[in-house]
Structure formats: C-alpha cells, structure tokens
C-alpha cells in the first residue's frame, strides 16, 4: 500500500471525518490518495485559518480536530493557530507536508523546519523519516492530543515518505510511550485533606476554569456546588461551565471580569480552583487576595500547580470530572448560609453597569447582548473573537442551559471566530443540504469587530459555499477598540496611535459579493431585530452593528 | 576568568530521555523560553540504545527546580528525572587546562598535578595541558593553584554522575 493511502486509512481508524486543509507540492501524493478516501476535505482559503476551523470543530464535537498544510509557507501559516490551540488546550492533530528526506537541511524550495518552529507550543511533534512508522505515529499523535491536558500534536511528513510503497503493514501497532502517562485519578490523601479544609472553611469559593469544559465536568461541578452550597466564579475560559441563572453563580473574575466577582474573591477564605491556570489575567486584581487565602488546586497538568500562585495548600493532580466525583462521595456538611447572604449583599452593592448613556443614539453593545440573551435559542453557541467584542459578549451574553461561549482566551488571537465558528458548524452538520434532517439547527453566533473580521474575511467564501448556518454579528466603529481603550487608560485622552482603521468598508456590498444575506443596524433596538431576522434565515448571515467610536469602556 | 562554582545555587538533574531526533532542542528550548539558566549539560548513551541520559546543571531555588522538573516531565520524550543530590550521588566533571609552562616552572606544575591526581596530557616548550576529574570543589581548588602560572584556555565538560547504591534511576522515586 502507498504510504499516502496508509495515512488516510490510519486517520479513518481514528474516526476522522473531516480535514481542514490547503494543498501544495509536498502534499501531492496525499491529495492524490484523498480522491478515493471517505474522509471529507474542506478547502480553507488561508492556512492561517485551518487550525481555528479544527479547533472550533473539536470544541463542539469533543473530538480531535485535524488540519493539513503543505511544507514551507503552508506550514508556517499554521503557527499562530497551533499556538492558539496550545494555550487553550484544544486537541488537534496537525499534518504538514515536508520536502523530500534528502533535501531536508538544504534550504530547498518551500522547506521550513516546522517541528522546530512549533516546538514551544505543540504538546508533541514528529518528523516522519520512515513510512513504516506512520501507523504508530498517527496512533500516538491522536492519543497524546486527546488525553491528559489536551493540545496540538504535529506530524511532518516528507513527500517521498508519502510515496513509499509498503507491504504487510500492521495498522494497529502496540503503543508504548514511556514518557507519557497522564494521571486522571486524584491522590486519595490529598482529597481527604481537601475535604477537611472545605469543612473548616467559612467562606469558600469555587474558581472554575476552561478545563471543566474540556473534561465535560459541568454536571459534576453543578452537583458539587449544590450539594455543599459553594458559590462558583468562572474564568473567561470557564464561561458557560456553570449556569449563569443559578443562585450560586458569582460571575467572571479577572482583569475583564465583573467587579462584584472580584469583590467576592477578596472576601473568600478558601479558593477551590478547578482546572484553571490562575493566569495573569485570571487573577488580575485578586492575586494578593488569593495568595492570602487557602488554595486547593485541581488540575490534570501538575506543572500548573504552584506555577502562577505559590501558596497552594492542597494540590490535586487529576481530571476535573474524576476528582469532583470523588469529592461528591463525601457529605461535607458545610454551612455557608451566612457567606451566601453576604454574597447577595455584595451583588446588590456592585451592580452591572451597562446603562451607559449614548447621546448620539448609536447601538449599545452591552444592551444588545443583554437583549440577545433573551431572544437567542436556549442552546445557542457563541464564538467571540478578540477585542472589545469578546468582552462585551463574555459579560453581557448570558450562558445557561445548553448555551456555550468559546473564544481564544489564552493567546488572544484576532481572526479566530470566523473559522472557529465555521468548524463548529461543520461538526454539527449545520450546512446547506442538511436542513431536512432536523429542521431547526443549533444556532451559532460569530461575534467580531471590524478589525478581527478583516483578518479572516477570506473564509466567508467557505461559509457561503457550504451554506454554514452562522450568524455573524459584526460590530463596526473603524477603530481597534480594545487597544484604543488601553492607550486611553495608559497614556491619557487622545493618546491614540495606530488604532484608527478610519476607512469605511461597505460590508453590505462585501456580503453581497460573497452571496451572504446581510443587515445593518445602528441602534440597539434595530440590531436585536436584525439579529432575529438573521436567525430565521437558513445559512450564513451578517448583521453589521454600528457602534460609537468612543464607546470605550468594557 | 570565571571558573568558580557557586555550590549552593547549582543543582544537578539526571534525565532519562527517548533517543529521538530533536530531543535536545526540546529540552534546551524549554529552558530558554521559560527563562531558566543551564550552567552545563552533558548527553550520552545508556545501556538501552533507545534511551539517552542527560545531566543538566542548573541554578535556582527549590521553587524553580520544582517547576523545571514539572515542565521537563511534560515533554513526551522525557521518561525519568532524578536530582543528583550531594551525599546521595557522585558528581564529577572533566576539565582540561592549557597553562603557560617553561623550564623554570614545569616541575612545580607537575608537582601540583600529582597532589591533585591530575594528569599532564600534552607537553610543549611553552605550555602544558592538564587533565583533572573530580567534584566541583576539587576542581575549583586546582584552578586556584594553577591560576598564578597563567591559564591560556580551559574547557569544562559539565558535571555528570550517578546516584549511589544498588538502585538504578528506573527504581528511584
């Protein structure tokens, strides 16, 4: 069998249904073999978008996303997307073509050392030098990407390796990775200590991160919080891991979180950190408080414990779901009624301030998201880009039930939301031709600003071509709002530099050029109406919402 | 010439790693991007040809060393890490020193070498190359004695070592 066919067979063995890719010279054999493979190939319009598609696909399907690019520039274009997935712990297998083995190291045409370039932000990587190793490498790559703390794994395959002809290939070789043994079960002794600590605590909080979503521990988190009446605060990556309409919900912490959430953190005496990194942004404003209180840190990655916050009292290395199930086995008899009363008082003292008065009558994005929350379907998924749009959506679009919020929280990659939401739509079968299946497809919102939109707008072609059912909510102010706000806050009024796009694009005509129905709204009311109209349309839509350029505060 | 070793800050880690292409760059890359300093690094084969052994001398307090070990363990190619602690392990280094020497002082230098059980491995009309193996303290003391003669250049291999006793690194905790 040709190695190129073998690669696709091995991917089939891993239940891969779709590859987001872009071809090139070093991938000719693989693309030739793909003509006869049942695996679907979706041709992206720029390799930069391919890992984001795969990431969006992975987020909603719970499977490993796969993307593919040719050697040299194709591979280097993947770099930002790979780093984005690494920082957010998303399981990806990234395949790249490479020049022939005898050309490696000669600066050949379209040669780039991609395993070297991506070494800092891949969980692991392989350069395949012997085609007979492909079954083992592909099996290991999927195993490593999807287990433990998930992350991207890269396989670099020289063109002449793809052309090798192999006999008697065992597609299911033994897998023995002595240096990789992820630990799922928390240490019983530490769990016992944690239980004792929670019992003694008067003012505990659960600080829940993105890992809760990655380990599908939402139900266990809810059960644990309810059983012991412990309030839950999430990080930005953790948004949606706990229902926002629940009385124990206490908002989002960190630099862009709610003031009341940070105030609650300040008064807590025990922090139960569940699958969060305690990153600089996540603890901004509360780091000193966290260092003073007692800390139980649950994480599957032992290196996260003690990395950012040094005073970890009780480290529990393990999978969030497994550890929470262990904690649930014990009746803790906690009495937090006084603490919960105090929390209600804090919530009343520090309300959400979104009613910023706008004299010019332009749309208020905060009010818009508040109102969208009331009209969006109960299982709507929202992909936010990076910038003010991300924070508006994070704080004012409310997640409960089966709703989900995804964003590039770790790396903060602009241009993420369009390809990521497209990957999610593909995973859910939200595309033209599938309407009959269940009539009412799960709603997907893609939120971006005019800065981030322009970074990935080439992918509109894919969205339109496949008829992906995505509602793009495009906030326009011809400014790079978030950096502009930082300039304002750091250097003072009018210290803007390089943040004025100041060029009006006719996005309605652009949408028309891509064959996407579009709406434009300049008031909050019109924006909500337009979003509802857009949601009723099968297939992609764009709703452009004009925002005041000086609408700074998030 | 900075040849003195700060014994308190320097710690020695012994790693078993898969003998895969790129493993050394993964490890050195990890040190540079996380801002840890490598003072010395040696690599060699082991009794199992698929596995190499790396000895790294690093500086840092307990917190830093703990984080380094955790980050190293995240590399899929890293199988096992032990710290070669003073007392529980032997740590040795090989050093070659090229020193100025002529008829007037050659014998003096050779006498010092004998005291330290160092070897003279090259003799030339105006220089000698001295070879010494030992723990950092012995090497530092030897340097102090040789320095006055005029050191032309030297090379240090970096520390390498094994844990004392019957147990192998595989059996260590």
Interface residues (C-beta under 8 A of the other chain):
Chain A: X115 X116 X119 X120 X123 X124 X125 X127 X129 X144 X177 X178 X179 X180 X301 X302 X303 X306 X307 X310
Chain B: X17 X18 X21 X22 X25 X26 X29 X33 X63 X66 X67 X70 X71 X73 X74 X75 X76 X77 X78 X79
